[in-house]
Amino acid sequence: MNLFRNFKSVTRTCYGRGTFAKLGEILEPHRVPHEGPAPDVERGTFLVFVVDHYFEDKTEFIRRIPAGPDDELVFIDSREEPTTELIDGLRDDILKRRGLPAGIVGIGGGSTMDVAKAGALMFTNEGSSVQYQGLNLIKRPGIYHCGVPTISGTGAEVSMTAVLTGPVKKLGLKCDWTIFDQIVLDPDLIATVPTDQWFYTGMDTYIHSVEAITGTKKNTFAEAYSEKSLEMCREVFLRRERSDPKSDELLMVASYMGGLSLTYSEVGVCHALSYGLGKVLHIHHCIANCIAFDKLEDVYGEYVHEFKTMVKERGVHLPQGLAKEWSEETIDAMAEVAYNLPHMWDHAFGPDWEKVLDRERIKGWYRRM
């Protein structure tokens, strides 16, 4: 299927061990005053650093962040996925106290990078981020934004989506302006990630790649990135020791390619179910994907069998029997969230997806979990 997509990619990418030490040098040119979103609005010279709360007590790491005395350093609780309320509050607080920043830098996992991307947009767009959840609803370009992943798998570093949970739905701010102006990919930063979290997040890129090439919107571009990403995931999770430094390099690039595979494709059944788990039960995205994918043999066949082999090979704990504790009201609510993601179902089953999918089938998948 041919689709017209004139996509934008990350403007600049810095990759390699030790490149985090170059972050200050990379950011310095963006501290100069320049015009804001309107002729009478000037951006300041300070930067906002949003950092995963995991590093809050990691003094040595914090010292390495090139935040000057005039910059804002904000720790983001990544145990909860980012919300529209969080983004609006962050924007309003800084604008009131400091005015418009020169830029925003996200250092952490996918949630932290989504905060940076969404925050960059909301500094220049009025109202609540709730009204911009969807495709191409943002009115103005955001401020300069840079992403530094400290865990790999979500693909947030290259994605044109900043996923937010709002009062009604979980959906991204999605447009060309969401994409980072700069990313810094340093494999040294993911070396100490706990094994379970390393696995769950790494599986996000595996699942991205599977969904990208098993739906109706795929093309050769998506297949090229997906197949290479899957190849690297297999190398990391089936053939190499966790302590092998090459594993981190492979996983970081696999995450990048898994994210790009979606530029010319889309996610499918697993992500739709994951959104229901996240919105209703607040289960973090990456583990929610794993919980759902584990029960989707009827959709993804051999890929699910390979996933199960990876789980066993790594000795990772994957929650089972969760549905026994869920009420019918909970399952109904999750199914409603999932059903109302037509772009994912369209990719998974084609434009006539409503002929093969209804809420009862979705509930059946949830009951397996």
Secondary structure, DSSP 4 states (H G I P E B T S, - for coil): ----------SEEEESTTGGGGHHHHHGGGGS-EE-SSTT-EE-S-EEEEEEGGGTT-HHHHHHS---TTSEEEEE-TTS--BHHHHHHHHHHHHHHT-S-SEEEEEESHHHHHHHHHHHHHTTS-S-GGGG-EES---S---EEEEEESS-SS-TTT-SEEEEE-SS-EEEEESGGGS-SEEEE-GGGGTT--HHHHHHHHHHHHHHHHHHHSSTT--HHHHHHHHHHHHHHHIIIIIS-TT-HHHHHHHHHHHHHHHHHTTTS---HHHHHHHHHHHHH---HHHHHHHHHTT-HHHHHHHHHHHHHHHHHHT------GGGG--HHHHHHHHHHHHT-HHHHHHHH-TTGGGT--HHHHHHHHHH-
